Amino acid sequence: MHPKGTRPNTMRRAMRCRANCDTSTRCTLESAASRRPVMTSAAKLTAVGVTTGSLALASAHALPAVWFVPWLRRVLRPRLAGIGRAGGIALTFDDGPHPVATPAVLRVLRQHDVHATFFVLGEQ
């Protein structure tokens, strides 16, 4: 570790300063050293952490938008893009569960040996 103003770069800077200065300009080791930006290890670590954290947050924020890019959705999650098995069909019903209609739909599905997935959100 070099004492303030005695680092090799500081010494060179001070010598250049003295060589280029006229008598009215003060050139000292301290003034040459003070012009050099110093970033401590803690500051570097903080900068890396803030940058990494910012990139992670930006990625997490942008990730849901990936599903709205059709070719990317087809590659990553083909079923979400409507690409399924041959002979398969997907239907959605946005109303229910209904005390009469839901059991009727289940009966028809059972009669035709059809598998179904139900997703219920909220209360009715």
N, CA, C and O atoms as a Tinker XYZ file with bonds, in Angstrom:
   496  protein
     1  N      0.840000   -1.167000    0.000000    73     2
     2  CA     0.000000    0.000000    0.000000    64     1     3
     3  C      0.893000    1.241000    0.000000    63     2     4     5
     4  O      1.848000    1.316000    0.773000    81     3
     5  N      0.595000    2.192000   -0.844000    73     3     6
     6  CA     1.384000    3.419000   -0.947000    64     5     7
     7  C      0.748000    4.523000   -0.115000    63     6     8     9
     8  O     -0.473000    4.679000   -0.116000    81     7
     9  N      1.582000    5.299000    0.605000    73     7    10
    10  CA     1.025000    6.479000    1.286000    64     9    11
    11  C      0.458000    7.444000    0.248000    63    10    12    13
    12  O      0.883000    7.440000   -0.908000    81    11
    13  N     -0.517000    8.284000    0.670000    73    11    14
    14  CA    -1.162000    9.203000   -0.259000    64    13    15
    15  C     -0.117000   10.045000   -0.989000    63    14    16    17
    16  O      0.783000   10.620000   -0.377000    81    15
    17  N     -0.259000   10.101000   -2.288000    73    15    18
    18  CA     0.620000   10.936000   -3.092000    64    17    19
    19  C      1.913000   10.275000   -3.524000    63    18    20    21
    20  O      2.730000   10.913000   -4.187000    81    19
    21  N      2.130000    8.997000   -3.164000    73    19    22
    22  CA     3.393000    8.357000   -3.544000    64    21    23
    23  C      3.185000    7.183000   -4.480000    63    22    24    25
    24  O      4.135000    6.452000   -4.758000    81    23
    25  N      1.985000    6.982000   -4.971000    73    23    26
    26  CA     1.761000    5.908000   -5.935000    64    25    27
    27  C      2.489000    6.249000   -7.226000    63    26    28    29
    28  O      2.632000    7.424000   -7.565000    81    27
    29  N      2.955000    5.220000   -7.958000    73    27    30
    30  CA     3.708000    5.487000   -9.193000    64    29    31
    31  C      2.956000    6.381000  -10.172000    63    30    32    33
    32  O      3.554000    7.298000  -10.735000    81    31
    33  N      1.657000    6.141000  -10.394000    73    31    34
    34  CA     0.896000    6.972000  -11.334000    64    33    35
    35  C      0.807000    8.411000  -10.851000    63    34    36    37
    36  O      0.869000    9.345000  -11.651000    81    35
    37  N      0.661000    8.590000   -9.542000    73    35    38
    38  CA     0.579000    9.935000   -8.978000    64    37    39
    39  C      1.891000   10.672000   -9.177000    63    38    40    41
    40  O      1.904000   11.853000   -9.527000    81    39
    41  N      2.990000    9.972000   -8.954000    73    39    42
    42  CA     4.314000   10.585000   -9.126000    64    41    43
    43  C      4.501000   11.019000  -10.588000    63    42    44    45
    44  O      4.958000   12.132000  -10.848000    81    43
    45  N      4.153000   10.153000  -11.529000    73    43    46
    46  CA     4.286000   10.495000  -12.948000    64    45    47
    47  C      3.416000   11.701000  -13.294000    63    46    48    49
    48  O      3.853000   12.610000  -14.001000    81    47
    49  N      2.183000   11.702000  -12.791000    73    47    50
    50  CA     1.275000   12.804000  -13.053000    64    49    51
    51  C      1.841000   14.121000  -12.507000    63    50    52    53
    52  O      1.765000   15.159000  -13.165000    81    51
    53  N      2.401000   14.065000  -11.310000    73    51    54
    54  CA     2.981000   15.271000  -10.708000    64    53    55
    55  C      4.171000   15.762000  -11.527000    63    54    56    57
    56  O      4.337000   16.967000  -11.713000    81    55
    57  N      4.999000   14.842000  -12.015000    73    55    58
    58  CA     6.157000   15.246000  -12.823000    64    57    59
    59  C      5.703000   15.873000  -14.141000    63    58    60    61
    60  O      6.266000   16.876000  -14.581000    81    59
    61  N      4.677000   15.278000  -14.772000    73    59    62
    62  CA     4.147000   15.856000  -16.003000    64    61    63
    63  C      3.569000   17.241000  -15.737000    63    62    64    65
    64  O      3.751000   18.171000  -16.523000    81    63
    65  N      2.879000   17.354000  -14.627000    73    63    66
    66  CA     2.276000   18.627000  -14.256000    64    65    67
    67  C      3.356000   19.690000  -14.090000    63    66    68    69
    68  O      3.229000   20.795000  -14.617000    81    67
    69  N      4.408000   19.361000  -13.367000    73    67    70
    70  CA     5.502000   20.325000  -13.140000    64    69    71
    71  C      6.176000   20.711000  -14.453000    63    70    72    73
    72  O      6.558000   21.864000  -14.652000    81    71
    73  N      6.316000   19.735000  -15.344000    73    71    74
    74  CA     6.988000   20.013000  -16.617000    64    73    75
    75  C      6.146000   20.934000  -17.489000    63    74    76    77
    76  O      6.689000   21.730000  -18.255000    81    75
    77  N      4.822000   20.830000  -17.378000    73    75    78
    78  CA     3.935000   21.612000  -18.238000    64    77    79
    79  C      3.445000   22.905000  -17.593000    63    78    80    81
    80  O      2.824000   23.728000  -18.265000    81    79
    81  N      3.709000   23.091000  -16.329000    73    79    82
    82  CA     3.170000   24.247000  -15.613000    64    81    83
    83  C      4.087000   25.450000  -15.743000    63    82    84    85
    84  O      5.307000   25.330000  -15.853000    81    83
    85  N      3.453000   26.612000  -15.726000    73    83    86
    86  CA     4.260000   27.820000  -15.590000    64    85    87
    87  C      4.392000   28.122000  -14.096000    63    86    88    89
    88  O      3.868000   27.373000  -13.272000    81    87
    89  N      5.044000   29.146000  -13.753000    73    87    90
    90  CA     5.330000   29.426000  -12.336000    64    89    91
    91  C      4.091000   29.824000  -11.555000    63    90    92    93
    92  O      4.097000   29.749000  -10.327000    81    91
    93  N      3.024000   30.245000  -12.231000    73    91    94
    94  CA     1.825000   30.667000  -11.501000    64    93    95
    95  C      0.952000   29.483000  -11.076000    63    94    96    97
    96  O      0.056000   29.646000  -10.248000    81    95
    97  N      1.202000   28.298000  -11.631000    73    95    98
    98  CA     0.389000   27.122000  -11.307000    64    97    99
    99  C      1.110000   26.279000  -10.277000    63    98   100   101
   100  O      2.297000   25.982000  -10.415000    81    99
   101  N      0.385000   25.901000   -9.250000    73    99   102
   102  CA     0.981000   25.043000   -8.221000    64   101   103
   103  C      0.795000   23.590000   -8.623000    63   102   104   105
   104  O     -0.322000   23.166000   -8.917000    81   103
   105  N      1.847000   22.846000   -8.638000    73   103   106
   106  CA     1.789000   21.419000   -8.927000    64   105   107
   107  C      2.406000   20.687000   -7.753000    63   106   108   109
   108  O      3.612000   20.773000   -7.520000    81   107
   109  N      1.595000   19.982000   -7.031000    73   107   110
   110  CA     2.092000   19.220000   -5.890000    64   109   111
   111  C      1.651000   17.784000   -6.030000    63   110   112   113
   112  O      0.780000   17.463000   -6.838000    81   111
   113  N      2.260000   16.922000   -5.238000    73   111   114
   114  CA     1.826000   15.523000   -5.242000    64   113   115
   115  C      0.375000   15.421000   -4.816000    63   114   116   117
   116  O     -0.373000   14.611000   -5.363000    81   115
   117  N     -0.038000   16.233000   -3.842000    73   115   118
   118  CA    -1.416000   16.174000   -3.359000    64   117   119
   119  C     -2.408000   16.573000   -4.443000    63   118   120   121
   120  O     -3.462000   15.951000   -4.584000    81   119
   121  N     -2.068000   17.626000   -5.223000    73   119   122
   122  CA    -3.003000   18.044000   -6.265000    64   121   123
   123  C     -3.077000   16.998000   -7.370000    63   122   124   125
   124  O     -4.144000   16.775000   -7.943000    81   123
   125  N     -1.954000   16.358000   -7.672000    73   123   126
   126  CA    -1.965000   15.295000   -8.684000    64   125   127
   127  C     -2.754000   14.100000   -8.176000    63   126   128   129
   128  O     -3.496000   13.470000   -8.931000    81   127
   129  N     -2.593000   13.790000   -6.900000    73   127   130
   130  CA    -3.313000   12.652000   -6.325000    64   129   131
   131  C     -4.800000   12.937000   -6.234000    63   130   132   133
   132  O     -5.614000   12.034000   -6.427000    81   131
   133  N     -5.170000   14.179000   -5.943000    73   131   134
   134  CA    -6.585000   14.489000   -5.760000    64   133   135
   135  C     -7.356000   14.446000   -7.068000    63   134   136   137
   136  O     -8.580000   14.316000   -7.051000    81   135
   137  N     -6.675000   14.552000   -8.197000    73   135   138
   138  CA    -7.359000   14.484000   -9.482000    64   137   139
   139  C     -7.676000   13.057000   -9.890000    63   138   140   141
   140  O     -8.447000   12.828000  -10.822000    81   139
   141  N     -7.100000   12.127000   -9.213000    73   139   142
   142  CA    -7.293000   10.725000   -9.565000    64   141   143
   143  C     -8.505000   10.179000   -8.814000    63   142   144   145
   144  O     -8.511000   10.173000   -7.583000    81   143
   145  N     -9.535000    9.719000   -9.537000    73   143   146
   146  CA   -10.695000    9.166000   -8.834000    64   145   147
   147  C    -10.319000    7.851000   -8.149000    63   146   148   149
   148  O     -9.673000    6.987000   -8.742000    81   147
   149  N    -10.730000    7.722000   -6.918000    73   147   150
   150  CA   -10.418000    6.523000   -6.151000    64   149   151
   151  C    -11.719000    5.791000   -5.865000    63   150   152   153
   152  O    -12.675000    6.377000   -5.357000    81   151
   153  N    -11.747000    4.517000   -6.194000    73   151   154
   154  CA   -12.908000    3.698000   -5.896000    64   153   155
   155  C    -12.460000    2.602000   -4.949000    63   154   156   157
   156  O    -11.630000    1.764000   -5.302000    81   155
   157  N    -12.999000    2.611000   -3.770000    73   155   158
   158  CA   -12.607000    1.626000   -2.768000    64   157   159
   159  C    -13.181000    0.263000   -3.116000    63   158   160   161
   160  O    -14.057000    0.144000   -3.972000    81   159
   161  N    -12.679000   -0.755000   -2.445000    73   159   162
   162  CA   -13.193000   -2.114000   -2.661000    64   161   163
   163  C    -14.666000   -2.184000   -2.323000    63   162   164   165
   164  O    -15.439000   -2.833000   -3.028000    81   163
   165  N    -15.061000   -1.519000   -1.247000    73   163   166
   166  CA   -16.476000   -1.525000   -0.854000    64   165   167
   167  C    -17.332000   -0.859000   -1.923000    63   166   168   169
   168  O    -18.432000   -1.327000   -2.218000    81   167
   169  N    -16.838000    0.225000   -2.504000    73   167   170
   170  CA   -17.590000    0.914000   -3.552000    64   169   171
   171  C    -17.702000    0.042000   -4.796000    63   170   172   173
   172  O    -18.751000   -0.004000   -5.438000    81   171
   173  N    -16.613000   -0.651000   -5.133000    73   171   174
   174  CA   -16.647000   -1.555000   -6.289000    64   173   175
   175  C    -17.641000   -2.681000   -6.052000    63   174   176   177
   176  O    -18.426000   -3.028000   -6.935000    81   175
   177  N    -17.599000   -3.249000   -4.846000    73   175   178
   178  CA   -18.515000   -4.332000   -4.504000    64   177   179
   179  C    -19.956000   -3.844000   -4.542000    63   178   180   181
   180  O    -20.842000   -4.550000   -5.025000    81   179
   181  N    -20.189000   -2.650000   -4.038000    73   179   182
   182  CA   -21.531000   -2.073000   -4.063000    64   181   183
   183  C    -21.989000   -1.855000   -5.500000    63   182   184   185
   184  O    -23.131000   -2.165000   -5.840000    81   183
   185  N    -21.110000   -1.327000   -6.344000    73   183   186
   186  CA   -21.461000   -1.083000   -7.745000    64   185   187
   187  C    -21.807000   -2.385000   -8.459000    63   186   188   189
   188  O    -22.772000   -2.444000   -9.222000    81   187
   189  N    -21.020000   -3.426000   -8.210000    73   187   190
   190  CA   -21.297000   -4.731000   -8.825000    64   189   191
   191  C    -22.631000   -5.273000   -8.317000    63   190   192   193
   192  O    -23.431000   -5.793000   -9.095000    81   191
   193  N    -22.868000   -5.150000   -7.018000    73   191   194
   194  CA   -24.117000   -5.640000   -6.437000    64   193   195
   195  C    -25.333000   -4.906000   -6.971000    63   194   196   197
   196  O    -26.349000   -5.524000   -7.289000    81   195
   197  N    -25.230000   -3.586000   -7.069000    73   195   198
   198  CA   -26.349000   -2.791000   -7.584000    64   197   199
   199  C    -26.611000   -3.128000   -9.047000    63   198   200   201
   200  O    -27.763000   -3.260000   -9.460000    81   199
   201  N    -25.550000   -3.267000   -9.825000    73   199   202
   202  CA   -25.708000   -3.608000  -11.240000    64   201   203
   203  C    -26.335000   -4.987000  -11.404000    63   202   204   205
   204  O    -27.265000   -5.164000  -12.190000    81   203
   205  N    -25.825000   -5.959000  -10.663000    73   203   206
   206  CA   -26.360000   -7.319000  -10.741000    64   205   207
   207  C    -27.817000   -7.352000  -10.302000    63   206   208   209
   208  O    -28.654000   -7.970000  -10.960000    81   207
   209  N    -28.118000   -6.694000   -9.199000    73   207   210
   210  CA   -29.495000   -6.651000   -8.710000    64   209   211
   211  C    -30.431000   -5.983000   -9.695000    63   210   212   213
   212  O    -31.554000   -6.442000   -9.900000    81   211
   213  N    -29.976000   -4.903000  -10.303000    73   211   214
   214  CA   -30.803000   -4.194000  -11.284000    64   213   215
   215  C    -31.090000   -5.071000  -12.496000    63   214   216   217
   216  O    -32.215000   -5.103000  -12.995000    81   215
   217  N    -30.073000   -5.778000  -12.965000    73   215   218
   218  CA   -30.277000   -6.681000  -14.106000    64   217   219
   219  C    -31.238000   -7.808000  -13.758000    63   218   220   221
   220  O    -32.083000   -8.183000  -14.572000    81   219
   221  N    -31.110000   -8.349000  -12.550000    73   219   222
   222  CA   -32.010000   -9.426000  -12.121000    64   221   223
   223  C    -33.448000   -8.927000  -12.043000    63   222   224   225
   224  O    -34.364000   -9.609000  -12.502000    81   223
   225  N    -33.654000   -7.751000  -11.470000    73   223   226
   226  CA   -35.008000   -7.199000  -11.373000    64   225   227
   227  C    -35.587000   -6.897000  -12.750000    63   226   228   229
   228  O    -36.761000   -7.166000  -13.002000    81   227
   229  N    -34.779000   -6.346000  -13.633000    73   227   230
   230  CA   -35.256000   -6.045000  -14.982000    64   229   231
   231  C    -35.631000   -7.325000  -15.722000    63   230   232   233
   232  O    -36.636000   -7.363000  -16.431000    81   231
   233  N    -34.830000   -8.367000  -15.559000    73   231   234
   234  CA   -35.131000   -9.653000  -16.202000    64   233   235
   235  C    -36.419000  -10.244000  -15.657000    63   234   236   237
   236  O    -37.266000  -10.709000  -16.420000    81   235
   237  N    -36.570000  -10.227000  -14.339000    73   235   238
   238  CA   -37.783000  -10.774000  -13.726000    64   237   239
   239  C    -39.011000   -9.986000  -14.161000    63   238   240   241
   240  O    -40.085000  -10.558000  -14.349000    81   239
   241  N    -38.857000   -8.692000  -14.317000    73   239   242
   242  CA   -39.977000   -7.852000  -14.733000    64   241   243
   243  C    -40.354000   -8.127000  -16.195000    63   242   244   245
   244  O    -41.532000   -8.111000  -16.550000    81   243
   245  N    -39.357000   -8.377000  -17.030000    73   243   246
   246  CA   -39.601000   -8.576000  -18.461000    64   245   247
   247  C    -39.996000  -10.007000  -18.808000    63   246   248   249
   248  O    -40.558000  -10.243000  -19.877000    81   247
   249  N    -39.715000  -10.965000  -17.931000    73   247   250
   250  CA   -39.941000  -12.379000  -18.247000    64   249   251
   251  C    -41.374000  -12.702000  -18.676000    63   250   252   253
   252  O    -41.541000  -13.433000  -19.652000    81   251
   253  N    -42.413000  -12.203000  -18.008000    73   251   254
   254  CA   -43.770000  -12.537000  -18.466000    64   253   255
   255  C    -44.046000  -12.098000  -19.901000    63   254   256   257
   256  O    -44.877000  -12.708000  -20.575000    81   255
   257  N    -43.383000  -11.074000  -20.376000    73   255   258
   258  CA   -43.604000  -10.602000  -21.743000    64   257   259
   259  C    -43.141000  -11.620000  -22.775000    63   258   260   261
   260  O    -43.565000  -11.566000  -23.929000    81   259
   261  N    -42.278000  -12.548000  -22.375000    73   259   262
   262  CA   -41.780000  -13.577000  -23.295000    64   261   263
   263  C    -42.938000  -14.381000  -23.877000    63   262   264   265
   264  O    -42.892000  -14.777000  -25.042000    81   263
   265  N    -43.969000  -14.624000  -23.083000    73   263   266
   266  CA   -45.082000  -15.453000  -23.546000    64   265   267
   267  C    -45.913000  -14.757000  -24.614000    63   266   268   269
   268  O    -46.746000  -15.400000  -25.253000    81   267
   269  N    -45.710000  -13.458000  -24.826000    73   267   270
   270  CA   -46.446000  -12.740000  -25.855000    64   269   271
   271  C    -45.680000  -12.674000  -27.172000    63   270   272   273
   272  O    -46.154000  -12.065000  -28.132000    81   271
   273  N    -44.515000  -13.286000  -27.228000    73   271   274
   274  CA   -43.746000  -13.382000  -28.473000    64   273   275
   275  C    -44.075000  -14.753000  -29.067000    63   274   276   277
   276  O    -43.591000  -15.773000  -28.576000    81   275
   277  N    -44.908000  -14.783000  -30.133000    73   275   278
   278  CA   -45.435000  -16.061000  -30.629000    64   277   279
   279  C    -44.385000  -17.130000  -30.916000    63   278   280   281
   280  O    -44.539000  -18.265000  -30.463000    81   279
   281  N    -43.327000  -16.807000  -31.651000    73   279   282
   282  CA   -42.350000  -17.846000  -32.000000    64   281   283
   283  C    -41.624000  -18.360000  -30.767000    63   282   284   285
   284  O    -41.281000  -19.540000  -30.701000    81   283
   285  N    -41.385000  -17.491000  -29.787000    73   283   286
   286  CA   -40.707000  -17.901000  -28.567000    64   285   287
   287  C    -41.611000  -18.799000  -27.719000    63   286   288   289
   288  O    -41.152000  -19.778000  -27.131000    81   287
   289  N    -42.892000  -18.456000  -27.664000    73   287   290
   290  CA   -43.858000  -19.272000  -26.925000    64   289   291
   291  C    -43.969000  -20.666000  -27.559000    63   290   292   293
   292  O    -44.056000  -21.668000  -26.850000    81   291
   293  N    -43.966000  -20.721000  -28.903000    73   291   294
   294  CA   -44.053000  -22.026000  -29.578000    64   293   295
   295  C    -42.841000  -22.893000  -29.261000    63   294   296   297
   296  O    -42.964000  -24.109000  -29.112000    81   295
   297  N    -41.665000  -22.263000  -29.158000    73   295   298
   298  CA   -40.436000  -23.010000  -28.888000    64   297   299
   299  C    -40.368000  -23.452000  -27.427000    63   298   300   301
   300  O    -40.078000  -24.613000  -27.141000    81   299
   301  N    -40.636000  -22.522000  -26.501000    73   299   302
   302  CA   -40.460000  -22.813000  -25.078000    64   301   303
   303  C    -41.620000  -23.589000  -24.460000    63   302   304   305
   304  O    -41.395000  -24.514000  -23.680000    81   303
   305  N    -42.839000  -23.230000  -24.792000    73   303   306
   306  CA   -44.025000  -23.870000  -24.202000    64   305   307
   307  C    -45.066000  -24.116000  -25.292000    63   306   308   309
   308  O    -46.046000  -23.375000  -25.378000    81   307
   309  N    -44.876000  -25.135000  -26.124000    73   307   310
   310  CA   -45.783000  -25.348000  -27.254000    64   309   311
   311  C    -47.246000  -25.523000  -26.843000    63   310   312   313
   312  O    -48.141000  -25.112000  -27.581000    81   311
   313  N    -47.503000  -26.119000  -25.688000    73   311   314
   314  CA   -48.905000  -26.311000  -25.283000    64   313   315
   315  C    -49.588000  -24.981000  -24.981000    63   314   316   317
   316  O    -50.785000  -24.826000  -25.223000    81   315
   317  N    -48.828000  -24.020000  -24.452000    73   315   318
   318  CA   -49.411000  -22.695000  -24.223000    64   317   319
   319  C    -49.666000  -21.971000  -25.536000    63   318   320   321
   320  O    -50.456000  -21.028000  -25.586000    81   319
   321  N    -49.001000  -22.409000  -26.594000    73   319   322
   322  CA   -49.190000  -21.803000  -27.910000    64   321   323
   323  C    -50.291000  -22.509000  -28.691000    63   322   324   325
   324  O    -50.545000  -22.172000  -29.847000    81   323
   325  N    -50.943000  -23.481000  -28.070000    73   323   326
   326  CA   -52.015000  -24.200000  -28.744000    64   325   327
   327  C    -51.536000  -25.372000  -29.570000    63   326   328   329
   328  O    -52.289000  -25.900000  -30.388000    81   327
   329  N    -50.298000  -25.790000  -29.374000    73   327   330
   330  CA   -49.764000  -26.933000  -30.111000    64   329   331
   331  C    -49.847000  -28.141000  -29.185000    63   330   332   333
   332  O    -49.119000  -28.224000  -28.196000    81   331
   333  N    -50.722000  -29.060000  -29.502000    73   331   334
   334  CA   -50.912000  -30.228000  -28.645000    64   333   335
   335  C    -50.765000  -31.515000  -29.429000    63   334   336   337
   336  O    -50.210000  -31.543000  -30.528000    81   335
   337  N    -51.280000  -32.581000  -28.833000    73   335   338
   338  CA   -51.233000  -33.889000  -29.503000    64   337   339
   339  C    -52.243000  -33.949000  -30.644000    63   338   340   341
   340  O    -53.268000  -33.268000  -30.623000    81   339
   341  N    -51.938000  -34.764000  -31.627000    73   339   342
   342  CA   -52.867000  -34.951000  -32.742000    64   341   343
   343  C    -54.181000  -35.514000  -32.210000    63   342   344   345
   344  O    -54.186000  -36.422000  -31.379000    81   343
   345  N    -55.279000  -34.975000  -32.689000    73   343   346
   346  CA   -56.593000  -35.448000  -32.264000    64   345   347
   347  C    -57.064000  -34.830000  -30.955000    63   346   348   349
   348  O    -58.164000  -35.129000  -30.491000    81   347
   349  N    -56.263000  -33.992000  -30.370000    73   347   350
   350  CA   -56.649000  -33.356000  -29.107000    64   349   351
   351  C    -57.391000  -32.059000  -29.348000    63   350   352   353
   352  O    -57.278000  -31.448000  -30.411000    81   351
   353  N    -58.144000  -31.652000  -28.358000    73   351   354
   354  CA   -58.888000  -30.403000  -28.449000    64   353   355
   355  C    -58.881000  -29.742000  -27.077000    63   354   356   357
   356  O    -58.902000  -30.423000  -26.052000    81   355
   357  N    -58.853000  -28.448000  -27.064000    73   355   358
   358  CA   -58.883000  -27.707000  -25.804000    64   357   359
   359  C    -60.065000  -26.752000  -25.830000    63   358   360   361
   360  O    -60.217000  -25.958000  -26.759000    81   359
   361  N    -60.883000  -26.836000  -24.822000    73   359   362
   362  CA   -62.040000  -25.948000  -24.689000    64   361   363
   363  C    -61.938000  -25.197000  -23.373000    63   362   364   365
   364  O    -61.438000  -25.725000  -22.380000    81   363
   365  N    -62.411000  -23.976000  -23.376000    73   363   366
   366  CA   -62.467000  -23.229000  -22.123000    64   365   367
   367  C    -63.893000  -22.762000  -21.900000    63   366   368   369
   368  O    -64.582000  -22.348000  -22.833000    81   367
   369  N    -64.317000  -22.834000  -20.664000    73   367   370
   370  CA   -65.624000  -22.341000  -20.262000    64   369   371
   371  C    -65.390000  -21.331000  -19.155000    63   370   372   373
   372  O    -64.820000  -21.660000  -18.115000    81   371
   373  N    -65.825000  -20.116000  -19.377000    73   371   374
   374  CA   -65.550000  -19.060000  -18.416000    64   373   375
   375  C    -66.687000  -18.844000  -17.427000    63   374   376   377
   376  O    -66.709000  -17.833000  -16.726000    81   375
   377  N    -67.607000  -19.755000  -17.362000    73   375   378
   378  CA   -68.721000  -19.594000  -16.433000    64   377   379
   379  C    -68.875000  -20.876000  -15.632000    63   378   380   381
   380  O    -69.016000  -21.957000  -16.203000    81   379
   381  N    -68.847000  -20.760000  -14.351000    73   379   382
   382  CA   -69.020000  -21.947000  -13.529000    64   381   383
   383  C    -68.190000  -21.833000  -12.283000    63   382   384   385
   384  O    -67.535000  -20.807000  -12.097000    81   383
   385  N    -68.174000  -22.787000  -11.445000    73   383   386
   386  CA   -68.982000  -24.005000  -11.541000    64   385   387
   387  C    -70.465000  -23.706000  -11.307000    63   386   388   389
   388  O    -70.834000  -22.843000  -10.510000    81   387
   389  N    -71.281000  -24.440000  -12.019000    73   387   390
   390  CA   -72.730000  -24.282000  -11.926000    64   389   391
   391  C    -73.302000  -25.554000  -11.306000    63   390   392   393
   392  O    -72.891000  -26.654000  -11.675000    81   391
   393  N    -74.239000  -25.425000  -10.373000    73   391   394
   394  CA   -74.750000  -26.619000   -9.679000    64   393   395
   395  C    -75.413000  -27.648000  -10.595000    63   394   396   397
   396  O    -75.428000  -28.834000  -10.265000    81   395
   397  N    -75.956000  -27.228000  -11.729000    73   395   398
   398  CA   -76.610000  -28.172000  -12.641000    64   397   399
   399  C    -75.717000  -28.466000  -13.850000    63   398   400   401
   400  O    -75.559000  -29.623000  -14.239000    81   399
   401  N    -75.129000  -27.410000  -14.449000    73   399   402
   402  CA   -74.380000  -27.575000  -15.696000    64   401   403
   403  C    -73.064000  -28.327000  -15.499000    63   402   404   405
   404  O    -72.694000  -29.144000  -16.343000    81   403
   405  N    -72.356000  -28.068000  -14.408000    73   403   406
   406  CA   -71.058000  -28.724000  -14.211000    64   405   407
   407  C    -71.201000  -30.240000  -14.103000    63   406   408   409
   408  O    -70.458000  -30.955000  -14.775000    81   407
   409  N    -72.122000  -30.766000  -13.288000    73   407   410
   410  CA   -72.292000  -32.228000  -13.255000    64   409   411
   411  C    -72.708000  -32.805000  -14.612000    63   410   412   413
   412  O    -72.322000  -33.923000  -14.954000    81   411
   413  N    -73.497000  -32.044000  -15.389000    73   411   414
   414  CA   -73.913000  -32.523000  -16.710000    64   413   415
   415  C    -72.706000  -32.622000  -17.644000    63   414   416   417
   416  O    -72.575000  -33.592000  -18.391000    81   415
   417  N    -71.836000  -31.630000  -17.603000    73   415   418
   418  CA   -70.625000  -31.663000  -18.438000    64   417   419
   419  C    -69.744000  -32.834000  -18.021000    63   418   420   421
   420  O    -69.199000  -33.530000  -18.877000    81   419
   421  N    -69.599000  -33.060000  -16.729000    73   419   422
   422  CA   -68.788000  -34.178000  -16.235000    64   421   423
   423  C    -69.352000  -35.521000  -16.699000    63   422   424   425
   424  O    -68.591000  -36.424000  -17.049000    81   423
   425  N    -70.675000  -35.659000  -16.705000    73   423   426
   426  CA   -71.300000  -36.912000  -17.174000    64   425   427
   427  C    -70.971000  -37.172000  -18.647000    63   426   428   429
   428  O    -70.623000  -38.290000  -19.026000    81   427
   429  N    -71.087000  -36.122000  -19.473000    73   427   430
   430  CA   -70.804000  -36.277000  -20.909000    64   429   431
   431  C    -69.332000  -36.638000  -21.117000    63   430   432   433
   432  O    -69.013000  -37.502000  -21.933000    81   431
   433  N    -68.448000  -35.986000  -20.389000    73   431   434
   434  CA   -67.020000  -36.295000  -20.510000    64   433   435
   435  C    -66.743000  -37.738000  -20.106000    63   434   436   437
   436  O    -65.976000  -38.433000  -20.773000    81   435
   437  N    -67.359000  -38.191000  -19.023000    73   435   438
   438  CA   -67.159000  -39.560000  -18.543000    64   437   439
   439  C    -67.689000  -40.573000  -19.567000    63   438   440   441
   440  O    -67.055000  -41.602000  -19.802000    81   439
   441  N    -68.845000  -40.287000  -20.177000    73   439   442
   442  CA   -69.429000  -41.196000  -21.171000    64   441   443
   443  C    -68.501000  -41.386000  -22.370000    63   442   444   445
   444  O    -68.473000  -42.458000  -22.976000    81   443
   445  N    -67.751000  -40.356000  -22.705000    73   443   446
   446  CA   -66.873000  -40.423000  -23.881000    64   445   447
   447  C    -65.416000  -40.671000  -23.506000    63   446   448   449
   448  O    -64.524000  -40.547000  -24.345000    81   447
   449  N    -65.179000  -41.019000  -22.246000    73   447   450
   450  CA   -63.838000  -41.314000  -21.737000    64   449   451
   451  C    -62.845000  -40.182000  -22.065000    63   450   452   453
   452  O    -61.742000  -40.411000  -22.560000    81   451
   453  N    -63.287000  -38.967000  -21.767000    73   451   454
   454  CA   -62.481000  -37.778000  -22.041000    64   453   455
   455  C    -61.908000  -37.258000  -20.729000    63   454   456   457
   456  O    -62.614000  -37.134000  -19.728000    81   455
   457  N    -60.623000  -36.959000  -20.756000    73   455   458
   458  CA   -59.970000  -36.379000  -19.578000    64   457   459
   459  C    -60.113000  -34.860000  -19.629000    63   458   460   461
   460  O    -60.062000  -34.255000  -20.701000    81   459
   461  N    -60.288000  -34.267000  -18.481000    73   459   462
   462  CA   -60.473000  -32.817000  -18.426000    64   461   463
   463  C    -59.734000  -32.242000  -17.225000    63   462   464   465
   464  O    -59.486000  -32.928000  -16.233000    81   463
   465  N    -59.401000  -30.996000  -17.342000    73   463   466
   466  CA   -58.786000  -30.253000  -16.241000    64   465   467
   467  C    -59.671000  -29.054000  -15.947000    63   466   468   469
   468  O    -60.037000  -28.296000  -16.845000    81   467
   469  N    -60.002000  -28.898000  -14.692000    73   467   470
   470  CA   -60.827000  -27.764000  -14.280000    64   469   471
   471  C    -59.997000  -26.837000  -13.416000    63   470   472   473
   472  O    -59.232000  -27.276000  -12.558000    81   471
   473  N    -60.160000  -25.568000  -13.656000    73   471   474
   474  CA   -59.470000  -24.553000  -12.869000    64   473   475
   475  C    -60.536000  -23.619000  -12.318000    63   474   476   477
   476  O    -61.254000  -22.965000  -13.075000    81   475
   477  N    -60.629000  -23.563000  -11.019000    73   475   478
   478  CA   -61.646000  -22.735000  -10.381000    64   477   479
   479  C    -60.950000  -21.598000   -9.651000    63   478   480   481
   480  O    -60.024000  -21.812000   -8.868000    81   479
   481  N    -61.408000  -20.400000   -9.921000    73   479   482
   482  CA   -60.839000  -19.221000   -9.291000    64   481   483
   483  C    -61.976000  -18.401000   -8.696000    63   482   484   485
   484  O    -62.930000  -18.061000   -9.395000    81   483
   485  N    -61.878000  -18.090000   -7.437000    73   483   486
   486  CA   -62.910000  -17.285000   -6.797000    64   485   487
   487  C    -63.976000  -18.153000   -6.161000    63   486   488   489
   488  O    -63.834000  -19.369000   -6.036000    81   487
   489  N    -65.042000  -17.489000   -5.767000    73   487   490
   490  CA   -66.142000  -18.195000   -5.101000    64   489   491
   491  C    -67.438000  -17.956000   -5.853000    63   490   492   493
   492  O    -67.673000  -16.878000   -6.400000    81   491
   493  N    -68.279000  -18.994000   -5.867000    73   491   494
   494  CA   -69.629000  -18.862000   -6.423000    64   493   495
   495  C    -70.552000  -19.761000   -5.664000    63   494   496
   496  O    -71.745000  -19.813000   -5.961000    81   495
